[in-house]
């Protein structure tokens, strides 16, 4: 059981894979991820870069596949997806793009095939 008076870690922090390789690095504040963090694949390549605020994903984030090609890019507000987002096929071509509000897809989303051709358009309505 954790003590209510346990010390909270502040400062630079590194997280490791089981084999000792670097998994991620960034800052901690009051024991939670805070500020810029960088995450890595086991092969050492860049996996993700973004910011945390009080332990939640916050602001702009970018992710990459192990082959170095983009996976997705978008933003968060207090851990929820917001604003424009793009995801990519494993060949690096655009897969889909659209907007999030409060963690839900809204408005027009365009879906592309692996060659980059527009395949489908969907419209999402925000249910409040």
N, C-alpha and C positions, 0 to 999 in steps of 0.2 A: 504494500500500500504506500502511495506517495504521501509525504508529509506536506501539510498546508504551508509549512515554512521553508520548503525546499528552495534552494538558491536558484535564481533565474539567470540564465546565461545571456550576456550581452557581448557583442563584438563579432569578429570574423569567425566563420565556421566552415568546416569541410565535412562532407559526407562521402563515405567510401563504399565501393562494392565489396562483397564478401571476399574477393581475391585481393583486396587492398587498393585497387585502382580508384582514381578519383571519379565520383559520381556527380557531385555538385559542390558549389562553394558560393558563399554569400554572407550577409550579415544577419545577426540575431539581435532582437530587442525584447527584453522581458521574456526570454525563452521561446520566442516565436520568430519565424523568418520575417525579415523586414528589410526593405531596400532591394538593390539589384542582386539577382541570383543567376548563376550560370550552371547549366546541367550538361552532362557529357554521356555519350554512349560508351559501352564497354570498350569499343575500339579506339577511344580517345577523341573521337570527332564530336563536334558541337551538337547537342540535342535540343536545348532550349535556352532562351535568354529572356528575362523579364524581371518585374518587380513584385514584391510582396508588401502589403501593409497590414501589420498586426496579424501575420500568419495567413492572410488571404491573398490570392492572386489579384493584382491591381495594376492598371495601366496596360501599356502595350507589351505583347508577348510574341515571340517567334519560335517556331519549332522546325527541326530538320530531321530528315531520315538518316539512317546509318551510312547511306551512300553519299551524303552531303547535299542531296537535293531538298528543296523546301517541302515541309509537311503541311504547315498551316501558320497563319498570322492573324492576330486579332487582339482585342482589348478586353479588360475586365474592370469592374467596379465592385469592390468589396466581395470578390469571389464569383461574381456573375458576369457572363459574357454580355458585352455591350458594343454597339457600333458596328462598323463594317468588318467582315471576316472573309478570309479566303482559305480554301483547302486545295491541296495539290495531289495529283496522281503520282505514283512512284516514279514516273518518267520526268517529273518536274512540271508537267503541263497543268494548267488550272482545272480543277475538278468542279468546285462550286464556289459561289460567292453570294453574299447577301448581308443582311443586317440583323443584329440581336438587340433586344430590349429586355432588360431584367432577366437574362439567361434564356430567353425564348426567341426563336426565329420569327421575324416580322417582315412584312413587305415582300418584294419580289426577290426570289432566289433563282439564280441561273446555274444549271448543271451542264457540264461539258463532258464529252467522251475523252478517251486517252489521247486522241489526235488533236484535241483542242476545239473541236466543233461543238457548237451549242446543241445540246440534246433535248433539253427540257427547261421550261420556266414554271416555277411554282410561286403562288402567292399565299403568304401566311398572315393571318389576322391575330392581333394581340388580344387574348382573352383576359380581361382584368377582373 
